[in-house]
């Protein structure tokens, strides 16, 4: 079990990880990229910007100093939004101690490279001439506000290194937070990224008041197309039918707190994407990830009509009602999952 953990990032998920780990006696250092945000956390004792209403433990070490980001760390948690992982890790790599494993909790795919979060970190370290540590990811249905209230939740700790996955499992598991291990790092990270795209579509249906039948159909067909992509890329199909796949997908599509679903809902009500993004403090990962998933679908020649429809609504001005019509009037066929 890890005793000294550094968390890179100061958003909602970073804060929740800190609360969970500190409650189990782990010594945590939380690093943020912006000094003024860390100063506010220190002064107010809570994360007013991203997770208001929850007191930070006095023992939590908060810093914006790069040189102190990894103090005594025997595990590093990367909680940076996917499109910022590269720049943050490029900044911090000179201070990274050798051999300390890194686990990502981000859910997305980098636009320029189509890399997953753990791959981005590995790429940055390779370019810097650093030896690669063991890498992993934590993913699953994990709404930050519910975790902060210690409501029951279950996630996966994924790594190609079984020892690391088991160590993460032991470190994070408590009486209200259950962690399974999974060797399919590719599938777990891909599931976490692609479900955000389907959640945008689910929100659009909510905004249009299309009903529960439509939303449930969307979830099941969305699962089918992201499973097809995963299998084409080399992931295990079982992963997408587990807690990191359909479990996270269901939560994100139905929870009123999900940023991606909420973004889609506003689109369905007629609001413009730029206005929606400007009105939220948090990153809506599904927007940028949609571009990456469409590119991956084209690369691997996988049909993903829902994802393509979301892309057209987000970036090509397609009216959401027209998008639904296109999906409903596609050529008739037998159902296929995966």
Secondary structure, 3 states (H helix, E strand, C coil): CCCEEEEECCCHHHHHHHHHHHHCCCEEEEECCCHHHHHHHHHHCEECCCEEEEECCCCCEEECCHHHCCCCCCEEEECCCHHHHHHHHHHHHHHCCCCCCEEECCCCECCCCCCEHHHHHHHHHHHCCCCCCCEEEEECCCCHHHHHCCCCEEEEEECCCHHHHHHHHHHHCECCEEEEEECCHHHHHHHHHHHHHHHHHHHHHHHHCCCHHHHHHHHHHHHHHHHHHHHHHCCCHHHHCCHHHHHHHHHHHHCCCCHHHHHHHHHHCCCCHHHHHHCCCCCCHHHHHHHHHHHHHHHHCCCCHHHHHHHHHHHCCCCHHHHHHHHHCCCCCCCCCC
